[in-house]
């Protein structure tokens, strides 16, 4: 009897309690079907993917990974992100995807806060890790790719000597599966604890609204280290579809993939759709068979109509890391009729609006804070009990910090953010982080960071600075200072100089007043 036959008969109670089971089941059911494709580089059937996952399990186990350990992964989009994620989960360990756009210092904080025991990284991410090596005893460093491994790193896959089968750890739906770090309103990143049950609930939510299944082909053009792309990749593979992976977003590569691969849907942010529309091939592209899922910011009306004229189907969604990506979705049939809406809540997620005092809002057209509830709501924040306690109320409702309203048909509109987060190119930037970095600039007396509307990026990070007397402050020096501390996407692209910052009676900066006053003005420094 083969190991595969033994595994098929010994799934046990863990089968419904570990998110890796969804994909591993598919590797048995669809052995010959194509699973993962990196155009021009890799093609893996589900059977081959299952074998590679089994070997990766053996590698991690030989490295010493045990249940509850944290395995960090940093790389451009590749097949290995799936292999290491599923292998980590199947061992009962916790997968920590690294945002490779962070600075070395930020990555160091993530690795130390998570208490990672293994880091798997490609050459670019390994250089970032080595730029500010975390002080973690016994940290194993595994290097991906054909390039020679850097000093102190071991080549990933060296212990791939055959797998021990595809058994799954007997975890519980409430056990943490993924630790995904998101910037915090206090300027300190927080690890969002996504459980096995959260992942399963999100896949089920997606299956009810997105055309997944054996005939589906996903183009993974957004970074898989973000929760939305990760959830969709898992859902596509769990239902037997094909995932075509682009190592990084490039409009020309997107159109190459659309022409050469059976793509039925993709996921991105408005900035990606803007860049695709600027590609010369957009004019003649046949997009009629492609569902373009967009999140991170509203799609500009003019851009939406350009895609609708090309025959594309466009969905817009609202979600957050703390909801495992899904809250609501505007389906493509309503893209034009409900322009500006975030759609209706996913079938397995409840959404309600509340006043500042906590009273339920039931009338259409009345703004309130958005609260959500469902199995996709995360367990809380890693090692932050006070913030975890504040995340949800006693009945399990999660406070999003976003404001919105329902129309008479039950469609949700996001009207503002109670929090001050800036969403630029689909990346979340918390002003407190940038303000904290700029507070150390010798020419900055006071600073407020806001997001201003931008056709390409949705919003651009904008610094409003009150200079120290006798100091000259310009955009270039501000950017250079921030870049020494934070990832590139958090660097201000605009600078406004001010004599003072508007404040209320308690001294709090009135950022909404700043946004309103500066929305149509010219910056003191040119955009970068």
N, C-alpha and C positions, 0 to 999 in steps of 0.2 A: 504494500500500500504506500502511495506517495505521500509526502508531507502535505501537499495541497489537499489530498483527500482527507487526511487526518484533520487538518484545520477546518475543513468544511463541516465536519461532524462534531467539532468541539468548540463552537463559538461561545457557548455559555452565557451567563447573565450579563457579561461585559458588553455583549453585542449591541445592546440598546443603550449603553451607558458611556460609550466612548465615541467621540465624533469621528475618529479614524475608521470606525467600522463601516461608515457609509461608503467611503471610497474603496476600502479593502474588499468589501463585498462586490463592488463593481469589477475589481480586477479578476474575480473568479467568474462572474457572469458574462463578461464581454472580453474574453481573452484576446481575440483577434482584432477587435475594433480599435481604431486609432484613438489615442488618448491625448498625447501632448506632441506639439510640433513647434520647433524653433526653425523658421524658414531658412533653408540652406545649411542647416547644421544638425538638427536632431529630429528624429521621428520615433515615438514610442507607442506601442500598442498597450492596452490595459494589462495584458499579461506581462510584457516587459517592464512596465511601470511597477507592477506588483513585485517582480523579482528585485528591482532596484531598491524598492522600499525595504524589502526583507534584508538585503545586504546592508542598507543604511542602519536598520535596527541593530544588526550584528556589530557594526562599527561603533555606534553610540554605546551599546552595552559593553563592548570591549574597552571603550574609553572610560567607562565607569559611571555612565549615566544611569540613574535609578529613578524610581517613582518620586515625583515632586521636584526633581532637579530642573534648573532652568537652562535651556539651550538657546543661545542667541544666534541669529542668522542675519547676515548683511551682505547683499549682493544685488546687482542688476537683475531684472526679471530673467528667470531661467527655470529649467525643469527641476533643479535641485531644491528650489524653495518648496515645491510640493513634496518631494521625496523626504526632506528633512522634517517638514512640518508633520506629515503623517507618521513618520517613524517616531518622532518625539512623542506625539500624542498616544501612539499605540503602546509605548513604554510606560505611560502614565506620567511622563515628564511634562514640562511646560515650555511651549515654544515662544520665543521672544523675537519678533521681527524687528530689525533695526532700520530706522529711516536713514538711508545713506546720504541724505542731504543735510544731516546735522554736522556740527563742528566736532573736532576730536574731544573737546571738553564735554560737550553734551553727550556724546556716545559713552565717554568714561562714566559719567553720572548714571546713565541707564544701566550699564553693565554692573556697576557697583551696587546700585539700588536694587536691581533684580537679583543680585547674588548669583550671576551666571557661573556655571561650571565649565561650559564649552562655548566657544565662539567659532562659528563657521562663516568664512568671508571670502569674497573674491579679492583680487589684487587692490582695487580701488578702496574697498571698505577696510581691508587689512591695513592699508597705509593710514587711514583715519584712526583706527584703533591704536596703531603703533605711535601715532602722533601724540597721544596722551594715554599711555598704557595704564589700564586699571590696576589698582593694587588689590588683586584678589588671589589669595593663596590657591595654588593648584589649578589655575585656569588653563584649560586645554585650548590650543589655537589650531584650527583646521583650515587649511587654505584650499580654495576651489580654483580650478582652471589649469591650463597647460603651463603657465609661467612658473618659473622656479619659486618654491615657497620661501617667503622672507625668513630672516633669522628668527628662531624661536617658534616658528610655525611648522606644523606637520602637514603633509599633503593629505587632503580629504580623500577617502576611498582606499587608503593603504590597507585597511583591515577588511576590505570587501572580499571575503573569501567564501561566500556562500551563506545564505540566510538560515536562521533557525525556524523557518516557517512564518506564518502570518498570524500568530496568536496576538490577542489584544489584552492589555492590562484591565483588571476588573475595577475600573474607576466608577465614580458616581456622576450623574448628570450635573451635580453642583460643584464638582471638582474643577479647579482652574485648568484650562487647556492652553490658552494664549494670554500672554501678558503684553499688551500693546500700549506703548507709551505715547501720551498726548501732552502737549504743552499745557501748563496750568495757569489759572488766572493770577496766581501769586508769583509767577515767573519761574516756578519749579515744575519740571515734568512729573507726571503721575502715571503709574502703571495701572491701566484699566484691566481688571480681572475678568476675562471672557471665559465662561465655563463650557464644558462639553454640551450641556443642555442649551446654552445660548447659541452655539453654532448650529445644533440640530434644528432649533426653532427658527433660526434665520433662513436656513435652507428650505424648510417647509414653507415659510412665508414667501420666499422667492418662487418656489414651485407653483404657488397658487396664482401668480400674476405674470411671471416671465416664461416665455416658451422655451423651457429646458427640455432635455431628453435626448434620445439617440440621434435625432436629426439636427440637433443644435450644434452650432460652431461658435465658440466665443473667441474674439480677438482680445487678448490681454495686452492692452497698450498703456494702461495706467500702472503705477508701481504697486506690486502685490503686497508690499509692506503696509499699505493702507487697508483698513478694515473692509471697505466696500468691494475693492477688487478681490481681496482674499475670499470673502464670502461667496462671490459670484464664481470664482474658480472652483471652490469646493462644491458648490451647487451644480455646476456644469459637469464636473467629473463624477459626482455621486449619481447623477442621472444618465450617465453613459454618453455624454457629448464629447466633442473635440475642443481642446483649448489650444489656440495658436498664440504663442508667446513672442512678443517683441521685447528684446533686451532693454530698450529704452524707446520713448516716444519719438517718432519721426514721421511727419506727414507723408513723405514719399514711401516709406516702408509700410505705412498703413494702407495706401492705395495698392502697393504691390501685393500685400496679403489679401486684400479684398478681391483682387483679380485672380489670384492663384489658389486660394483656399476657400473651402465651403463655409464662409462666415455668415452667421445669421444674426449675431448681436455683438455689441462691444460696450465698454463702459469707460467714461472719461469725465472731464470737467469742461466747462465752457471754453476755457482758454485753449484746450486741445481742439475743440470744434472750430474755433476761430482760425487756428493755424492750418487745419485741414481745408477750410474754405478758401484760404489764401493760396493753396497749392494749385498750380495750373491745371492739373488733372481733375480737379473738382468739377469743372464746368461740364465735362463729358462723362463723368462717373455715373454708373448705374447703381444707385443706392436703394432701389425699391425693395430689395430683399433683406435689408439690414435694419435691425432695431438698434438705435443709438441711445444708450442709457446715460443720463447726465445727472450729476449731483455736485455738491460743493458750493453752488451759487446758481441763481436763476439764469436761464438762457436768454440773452437779449432778444427782443422781439424781431429785430431785423435779421439776426443770425438764424433764428428759428425758421423764419419764412424762407430763407435761402435753402435750408435743408428740406423743408416741405416741398419746395418747388422741384427739388431733385428726386422726389419720390421717397425720401427717407422717412422712417417712423422714429419719432423722438419721444422718449419718456423723460420726465424730470422727477427727481426724488428728494426726500428730506430724511436725514438720519444723522447719527452721531456715533462716535466710538462706543459710548456708554449704552447704546441701543443695539450694538452689534450691526450697525450700518442702517437698519431698516426702521422707519417710522411711517412714512407715507409715500405714495407713488401716484403721479399723474400719468395715466396711460396714454399711449400715442394717439388714440382716437379723439382725445380731449385736448391735445397739445395747443391747438389754436383757439378753441372755444373757451378754454379756461386758462388763457395766457396769464402767467404770473403765479399760478397756483402750484402748490406742492402736492396736489392730488388728495386722494382719500387714504385713510390709514390702511396699512396692510391688514389682511383678514385676521391674523393672530395677534395683533397689537392694538391695544386700546389707547385712545388719545382723548384728553379733555383739556379745557381751558379753565384757569382759575384767576381770580382777582389777586391783588397784592396781599389781601387779608386771608386768602385761601378759600374764598367762596366759589362755588362752581358757577361757570357762565354757560347758560343754555341758549341764549338768544343769538341769532345769526348777525354777523357784522360787528360784533363787539370784541375788541381786543382783550387778550388775557395771556397769562403765561402758560406755555405748553407743558403738560405733564403726560407721561406715558406709562403704560403697564403691559407686561407680557413676559413670556419665557425668554425673549430676546434681551431683556433688561439685565445688565451685567451685575456681578456680585459686589462690585465696589472697587476701591483703589488699594493697590498693594502697599501694605505696611502703613496705611493711613486711616486708622479707625475713626478719627473724628470726621474726616471728609467723607468717609464711607457712610457714616451715620447720617450726615446731612444730605446725602445724595437722594435718599428715598424716604417716604413717610412710612408710618406704621403699617399701612395697607399695601405697601410694595410699589406705590406710584413714584416714578422718577421725575425730578424737577430738571427740565432741560436748560433753563436759563434763557430760552428763546420766547419771543412774543409772537402771537398770531391770532387769526380769527377764522371762523368757519363761515362760508356763505350758506344760503338757504338750502342748497343741495348737498351739504356736508363736505365740501371741498375746503381744504386747509390752505391758508395763505400765511406765509411768514412775513411779519410786518416790521420786525426789528429784533435786535438781540439784547436781552437783558444784560448779558455779559457783553464785553467790548471786543470780542474776538474779531479779527480781520481774516477774511477768507480770500487769499490771493492765489490764483491759478490752481484752486482746489486744495491748497495747503492751509492749515489752520495756524494763524499767528496770533499769539496773545500779547497785547501791547505791554503788559507788565514785564515780559522778558526783554523786549527791546528797550523799554524805559530804564530798566535796571542796568543794561549794558551802557546806555548813553549817559547815565548818571555819573559814570566815571570819566567822561570826556572833560578835559580841563576848561573848554570853552562853553560848556552847557551849565546854565544856572538852573533852569527848569525845562522839563520836556513832557509832552503828551504825545502819544502815538495813536493814530486813528487810521481807519481805512477810508479811502476816497474812491468813488466810482471810476472804473476804467473799462473801456469796451473790450479790451483783449483779456485782461486778467480778472475781471469781475470787480476787484478792488486792488488798490496798490497801498503798500505800507507807507505811511506818511508821518514824518516827524515834525511836530510843531515845537520849536525851540525858542526859549528866552535866553539869549547869550549872556555870558558873564561880562560885566563892564570891561571894555578894553580888549575884548577878544573878537576875532573874526571867525565865524563858523560858516562853512560851505558844505554842499552836499557830498563832495568827494571825501573830505576828511571824516564826516559823519559816517559814511559808508565803510570807509577803511577801519574805523574804530569798532563798529558793530561786527564787521566781518571777522575780527580777531576773537570774538566771543561766541557768535551764533552762526547757524547755518545760513547759506546764501539767500534762501528764499525769505528770510526774516529781515534782511537788510533793507532799510528805507529806500524807496525809489524816488521819493519826493521830500523836499524840505521847505518848510515855511518858517520864517523868522517872525517873532512877535515881541512886543514890549511886555506883555503879561498874558497869563492864561485865564480864561473866564472861569470863575468859581462860584459856587453857591454859598449860602450863609455859613455852612459848616466847613468851608474850605475845599470841598471836593471839586475837581476839575469837571466842567460841563462839556463832556466830549461830544454830546449830540449837538450842542451849540457850535462847537468847532467844525463838525462835519457839515452842518448847514451853511456856515459862513464861508467855508473854503471849497465847497463842492464845485463852484464855477470859477474859482480864482486861479491865477497863474502862480506856480510855485516859485520860491526864491531861488531854488536850484533846478537845473534841467533834469528831466527824467533820465534814469539810467537803466 
